[in-house]
Amino acid sequence: MTPTLHPLPGTEHGGLPYLPAGPGTVLWGRLPCDGDAPVLRVEPGRRFVVDTVSHEGILEDQGRDPLRWFAERGVEAADVPRDAVEVAATVEHDPLRWGPHVVTGPVEVAGARPGDVLSVTVEDLALRCGHGVVSNRHGRGALPGEFPLAGGTGPFSVLARVDAAPDATGTGTGSMPVAPGDARRVRFPLRPFLGLVGVATPGQRLHSVPPGMHGGNLDVSLLGVGSTLHLPVQVDGAGFYVGDPHYAQGDGEVALTAFEAPLRAVLRVDLVPAAAVRLRDVLWAETPELLVPIGLDPDLDEAVRRAVRTAVALLADLGMHPAHAYAYLSAAGDFAVSQVVDRVCGVHGTIRKADLAELLGARA
């Protein structure tokens, strides 16, 4: 059984700064901007712990009462994180104006300035409970004219559970019922990641749903433990934030949400000063094995093109001729749809670092 991780007392956890998710440290449905006071300050290179709260089970169309909503689905009150209950009861949210996501932050990164790049590395992700939710609602998702089947405007939600939490030896497993009232279950691997990681923007507060050059709701399933996302800093202090935790997501996220459930993250933020930034106006990530170019646009075809352009730029920066980079990507690169449900579509590529050993060796 996966233990429920409630908010911790104090401001440290395991000797690291700890940022809880609750009134005063979260925004609901909107992202930090340059006018927001930081809720934590860290030095570049510093590791810290941050809690995230899932929006599923606390939203207005679910009654904004997670204890009742989850109890109706067989979850004991002790297994509902207390910060989710507190957020639902006390944090301001306008669902007609803003998005659904609970966003923890902003975190000030000392010395960060516009033009720098903030590199966010995920060092650990702990499941905060043993259940979560996959929802389709309001005629949204990849098939908005066909689902929900009942044709209503409320959410159709499936309670998913953790059968085995991920550990150092391998991937965990989750499951959900194959039909209402059916004891049989479909089982799948867990791949926890933070769907929403970003930096604050100048002059305006953004809706939490569409991603952009600020990062935000990217929903790139590869951004789990060991990954690093590189974000162009847009305001002094960076204004870093996280949210939209997932236990698993298929590329595309076609129903609208993935396996949504809360995570406790250990993160490290590093700063590349503007003078040392080699690639500008691109969004990319990496894992120990992969380079991950990202393309975003309301039009899926254009999102693909942007991901490919970013991939060419990454390879050219390593020393490949752009035409040869383009040919290599056609022979050996892969491009997947990150999500098609966030108003702005996302596409990410995967380039094996092992293929680039001679180039990366020259850069080292």
C-alpha positions in Angstrom: 0.0 0.0 0.0 1.3 3.5 -0.9 1.4 5.7 2.2 -0.3 9.1 2.0 2.2 11.9 2.3 0.5 14.8 4.1 2.2 18.2 4.3 5.3 18.3 6.5 5.9 20.5 9.5 8.6 23.1 9.3 10.6 24.6 6.4 13.1 21.7 5.8 12.9 18.1 4.8 16.0 15.9 4.9 18.2 19.0 5.3 16.7 20.6 2.2 14.4 23.7 2.0 10.8 22.5 1.9 8.0 24.3 0.0 4.5 23.0 0.9 1.4 23.5 -1.3 -1.3 25.4 0.4 -2.8 28.9 1.0 0.0 31.4 0.6 2.2 29.2 -1.6 -0.1 28.3 -4.5 -2.1 29.9 -7.3 -5.1 28.0 -8.7 -5.6 28.1 -12.4 -3.2 30.9 -13.2 0.6 31.3 -13.4 3.0 33.5 -11.5 4.1 36.8 -13.1 6.6 39.5 -12.3 4.5 41.2 -9.7 4.3 38.2 -7.4 6.3 37.9 -4.2 8.4 34.7 -4.0 7.4 32.0 -1.5 10.9 30.5 -1.5 14.3 31.8 -2.4 17.1 29.4 -3.5 20.7 29.8 -4.8 21.6 28.4 -8.2 22.7 24.8 -7.8 20.6 24.3 -4.7 18.3 21.3 -4.2 14.9 21.8 -2.6 11.7 19.8 -1.9 8.3 21.0 -3.2 4.8 19.5 -2.8 2.2 19.5 -5.5 -1.5 19.1 -5.3 -3.6 17.5 -8.0 -6.7 19.5 -9.2 -8.7 16.3 -9.7 -11.2 15.7 -7.0 -11.2 19.3 -5.8 -12.7 21.2 -8.8 -16.1 23.0 -8.7 -17.7 20.5 -11.1 -16.6 17.7 -8.6 -18.2 19.6 -5.7 -15.0 21.3 -4.4 -15.1 18.8 -1.5 -12.4 16.2 -1.9 -13.2 14.3 1.3 -16.8 13.7 0.0 -15.8 13.2 -3.6 -13.2 10.5 -2.9 -15.3 8.9 -0.1 -18.0 8.3 -2.7 -15.3 6.3 -4.6 -14.1 4.3 -1.7 -11.2 6.4 -0.5 -10.7 6.9 3.2 -10.5 10.4 4.5 -7.0 9.7 5.9 -5.8 8.9 2.4 -6.8 12.3 1.0 -3.8 14.7 1.4 -4.7 17.4 3.9 -3.4 20.2 1.7 -5.8 19.2 -1.1 -8.6 19.6 1.3 -7.3 23.0 2.5 -6.8 24.3 -1.0 -10.3 23.3 -2.0 -11.7 25.1 1.0 -9.7 28.3 1.1 -7.8 29.2 -2.2 -9.5 31.6 -4.6 -10.4 30.0 -8.0 -12.7 31.2 -10.8 -13.2 28.2 -13.2 -14.8 30.5 -15.8 -11.7 32.6 -16.1 -8.8 30.4 -15.1 -7.5 26.9 -15.6 -7.8 23.9 -13.3 -4.2 23.5 -12.1 -2.9 24.1 -8.6 0.5 25.8 -9.1 3.2 25.8 -6.3 5.4 28.9 -6.4 6.9 31.2 -7.4 10.5 30.4 -6.3 13.1 33.1 -6.7 16.4 31.9 -8.0 19.1 34.2 -6.8 20.8 36.2 -9.6 18.5 35.0 -12.4 17.9 37.7 -15.1 16.1 37.8 -18.4 18.3 36.3 -21.0 19.6 33.6 -18.7 18.5 30.0 -18.9 17.1 28.1 -15.9 17.9 24.4 -16.0 15.5 22.4 -13.8 16.6 18.9 -12.9 14.1 16.4 -11.3 16.1 14.4 -8.8 13.3 12.5 -7.1 9.5 12.2 -7.3 7.6 10.5 -4.4 3.9 9.5 -4.8 1.9 11.2 -2.2 -1.1 8.8 -2.2 -2.2 5.5 -3.7 -4.9 6.7 -6.0 -5.6 9.3 -8.7 -8.1 10.2 -11.4 -8.4 10.2 -15.2 -11.1 12.6 -16.4 -12.9 13.5 -19.6 -15.2 16.5 -19.4 -17.0 19.4 -21.1 -16.6 18.0 -24.6 -12.9 18.3 -24.5 -10.1 15.9 -25.4 -9.1 14.5 -28.8 -12.7 13.4 -29.5 -14.8 16.2 -28.2 -17.9 15.3 -30.3 -17.9 11.7 -29.2 -16.9 11.7 -25.5 -18.2 11.8 -22.8 -20.6 9.1 -24.1 -23.5 10.4 -22.1 -23.2 13.8 -23.9 -23.3 15.7 -20.6 -21.1 18.7 -19.6 -19.9 17.3 -16.3 -16.8 15.2 -15.8 -16.5 11.5 -16.5 -13.9 10.3 -14.0 -12.2 7.0 -13.5 -10.5 6.3 -10.2 -7.1 4.8 -10.9 -4.9 3.2 -8.2 -1.3 2.5 -7.5 -0.6 -1.3 -7.4 3.2 -0.9 -6.9 5.0 2.3 -6.4 8.1 3.0 -8.4 11.4 2.2 -6.6 15.1 2.2 -7.4 14.8 -1.1 -9.1 12.2 -0.3 -11.7 8.9 1.0 -12.8 5.8 0.9 -10.7 2.4 -0.3 -11.9 -1.1 1.2 -11.8 -4.5 0.0 -12.8 -8.1 1.0 -13.4 -11.4 -1.0 -13.9 -12.2 -2.1 -17.4 -15.9 -1.0 -17.0 -18.2 0.3 -14.3 -18.9 -2.4 -11.7 -16.4 -4.8 -13.4 -13.8 -6.3 -11.0 -11.4 -6.8 -13.9 -8.7 -4.2 -14.3 -6.3 -3.0 -17.0 -2.8 -2.6 -15.7 0.0 -0.2 -16.9 3.4 1.1 -15.9 3.7 4.2 -13.8 5.9 7.0 -15.0 5.6 9.9 -12.6 6.4 13.4 -13.8 5.4 17.1 -13.3 3.2 18.2 -16.2 3.6 21.8 -15.4 7.0 23.4 -14.9 7.7 27.0 -15.8 9.0 30.5 -15.2 7.1 33.7 -14.5 6.2 36.1 -17.4 6.5 39.9 -17.5 3.5 42.2 -17.6 0.7 39.7 -17.6 -0.6 36.7 -15.7 -1.2 33.7 -17.9 -3.9 31.0 -17.8 -2.5 27.7 -16.5 -3.6 25.6 -19.5 -1.7 26.6 -22.7 2.1 26.1 -22.6 4.6 28.4 -24.2 8.1 29.6 -24.1 7.6 30.1 -20.4 7.2 26.4 -20.1 4.0 25.8 -18.1 1.6 23.0 -18.9 4.0 21.1 -21.2 2.8 17.6 -20.4 5.9 16.0 -21.8 5.9 12.5 -20.2 9.7 12.1 -20.5 10.3 14.8 -17.8 10.5 12.4 -14.9 13.3 11.6 -12.5 16.7 12.4 -14.1 15.4 14.8 -16.7 16.4 18.5 -17.1 14.2 21.1 -18.7 15.9 24.3 -20.0 13.7 27.4 -19.7 14.5 30.9 -20.9 14.3 33.3 -17.9 11.9 36.2 -18.5 11.8 38.1 -15.3 14.3 38.9 -12.5 14.5 36.0 -10.1 13.0 33.6 -12.7 9.7 33.0 -10.7 9.9 29.3 -11.0 6.9 27.1 -10.3 5.5 23.5 -10.7 2.1 21.8 -10.7 -0.1 19.3 -12.6 1.5 16.1 -11.1 1.0 12.8 -13.0 1.6 9.2 -12.1 1.3 8.1 -15.7 0.4 9.6 -19.1 0.3 8.3 -22.6 1.7 10.6 -25.3 -1.2 12.6 -26.6 -3.1 12.7 -23.3 -6.1 12.1 -25.5 -9.0 12.0 -23.0 -8.1 15.4 -21.5 -6.3 14.4 -18.3 -3.8 11.7 -17.5 -3.4 9.7 -14.2 -3.6 12.8 -12.1 -2.3 12.5 -8.5 -0.1 14.5 -6.1 3.7 14.3 -6.0 6.5 15.4 -3.7 9.5 16.5 -5.8 13.2 17.0 -5.1 14.4 19.5 -7.7 17.7 21.3 -8.5 17.8 24.6 -10.4 21.0 25.7 -12.2 21.5 29.0 -14.0 23.2 29.5 -17.4 24.1 33.2 -17.6 23.0 35.0 -20.7 26.6 35.4 -22.0 27.0 31.6 -22.0 23.6 30.8 -23.6 24.2 29.2 -27.0 20.6 28.7 -28.2 18.0 31.3 -27.7 14.2 31.2 -28.2 14.1 27.4 -28.2 12.5 25.1 -25.7 14.2 21.7 -25.0 14.9 19.2 -22.3 17.2 16.2 -21.8 17.4 12.9 -20.0 20.6 10.9 -19.3 20.0 9.1 -22.6 18.1 11.6 -24.8 17.9 15.2 -26.1 14.3 16.3 -26.2 13.4 19.2 -28.5 9.9 20.7 -27.9 7.5 22.3 -30.4 4.4 24.2 -29.4 1.6 25.7 -31.5 -2.2 25.7 -31.6 -1.9 23.9 -35.0 -0.5 20.4 -34.5 1.3 20.5 -37.9 3.1 23.7 -36.9 4.0 22.2 -33.5 5.7 19.3 -35.4 7.6 21.8 -37.6 8.8 23.8 -34.5 10.0 20.6 -32.8 12.0 19.6 -35.9 13.5 23.1 -36.2 14.5 22.9 -32.5 16.0 19.5 -33.1 18.0 20.8 -36.1 19.2 23.8 -34.0 20.4 21.5 -31.2 22.3 19.3 -33.6 23.8 22.2 -35.4 25.0 23.7 -32.1 26.8 20.4 -31.5 28.6 20.7 -34.8 26.4 19.0 -37.4 25.6 20.7 -40.8 21.9 21.6 -40.7 21.2 19.6 -43.8 22.9 16.6 -42.3 21.1 17.1 -39.0 17.8 17.1 -40.9 18.7 13.9 -42.7 19.8 12.2 -39.5 16.5 13.1 -37.8 14.6 11.5 -40.7 16.7 8.4 -40.3 17.0 8.1 -36.6 15.0 10.7 -34.7 11.5 10.2 -33.3 8.8 12.7 -32.8 5.7 12.2 -30.6 2.6 14.2 -29.8 3.0 15.3 -26.1 -0.6 16.4 -25.8 -3.5 17.7 -28.0 -5.7 19.0 -25.2 -4.1 22.1 -23.8 -5.3 24.7 -26.5 -1.6 24.8 -27.6 -0.6 21.4 -29.0 2.8 20.0 -28.0 5.2 17.8 -29.9 8.5 16.5 -28.5 11.4 14.7 -30.3 13.8 12.2 -29.0 17.5 12.1 -30.1 19.7 9.4 -28.6 22.8 10.9 -27.0 24.6 7.6 -27.8 24.2 8.4 -31.5 26.1 11.7 -30.9 29.1 10.3 -29.0 31.7 11.9 -31.3 30.0 15.2 -31.2 29.3 15.2 -27.4 32.9 14.0 -26.8 34.2 17.0 -28.7 32.0 19.4 -26.6 33.1 17.9 -23.3 
